[in-house]
């Protein structure tokens, strides 16, 4: 079996890939620690590729602190852009297919229709710009790549909106939640399953793909669903984005069209609330 190497293995998505690989008894996925798999260390990457001779590399490593990135542009660019380019360069050198994870934040979010892969990417935050620059670097350096854009990621692992809401809901009597930002939650276990399916398919339909769960919701309705499913009693108040200012601007609409992924890989994507039920069941 050809080896698959995962970068960013300790992060939320990396942990979900490890979980799915274990459930499916996939034994050829390698999860090196960051000390050995630093995407800014080109010599270290080369050693890693020579040691494991992977057929696929999955890049889950990213700078994801959206607000902090506004004041930490250099580091965000290094990880999201330069690091992605480093990986693409090593994949090119060693004949490896790269699966690179990107984000719905590459879009401005000012149109109210599900976004397809060919829609113009025009980020409105440093995080979004560095992720788009990383996409462009990967595409320029390496033909054999899959770029998978996702958004609103959550799971049983790491820090995310679902776990934060469950904690705050149990600690407080009242929560104000933004109601005018619309997107689709993505259960990282579902995304991990899709990524491994792409690998297993050995498809050569390279390029950009969108993947989130099915459906559309706001952060407010997402929170209400979390409290409903978990039987958490807390008063929730919908507010506008301008009532909760943040350092970075978020897209107001970032629903992605998944038709390309569904048709290319012949998959059905779970509805967001069904996956949320599954996640909360595991958390409880």
C-alpha positions, 0 to 999 in steps of 0.5 A: 500500500502507498503511504499517505502523510498528514501535515498538521496531524495534531490539529482538529482535522488531522485528529479526525483523519486519524479517527476515520483511518482507525475506524476504516482500518487504514494502516498506511496513514502516517501522522508525524509530529510537528517537530518532524513535519514543520512545513517551513523546514524544507530540509526536514520535509525532504527527509520526511518524503525520502523516509516514507516515500508517500503517494499522497500528502494531506496538508491540514497545517494552517494558521487559523486564528482569523482575528489574530492574523490581522496583526500577525500577517507575516506568520500567517503568510509564512504558514498558509502561503510559504508553507503550502508552497514548500509542501507543493515543491516537495510533492513535485520533487518526489512525485506525490499528490497533494491534498491541500485544505483551504477555506470559504474565507477566500470569498468576499461573501457579498453574493447570496447564491451558493459559491462554485469553484470558479466564482471570483475569490476576493478575500476581505481578511488577512487569513483569507488572503494568505489562504488564497495565496497558498492555493495559488502557490500550490496550483502554480507549482504542482499539477497533481493537487486537490484543493478542498475549500471548507468552512465552519469546521467543528468536531469532538476535537480541539477548540471549535464553535460547538464545544464553545457553545456547549461550555458557554451554554452551561455557564451562562443564562443568556448568549448573544449570537450573530444572526446575519452571517450565513454559511454551512457547518462542516463536521470534520469527521465527514470532511476527513471521510471525504479526503480519504475517499479522494485518496482511495479513488486514485482520481486524476481529476485535479483542481479545486473542490468545495466540501461542507455539509449540506444545508444553510444556516446562520451562527444564531441558528447553528447555536440554537440547534446545538442547544436543542440537540444537547438539551441545554437551557440558555436564552439566545438573542440574535444580533447583527455583525456590527453589534459584535465587532471583531478585528477581522471582517467575516464573509456575510454569506459563504455557502458553497456549492458542492456539486463538483465534489458530489459528481466527481466522486459520486458521494452523498453529503450529510445534512449539517444538523444530522452530523451535528446530532452525531457529534454532540452524541459523542461529546455527551 
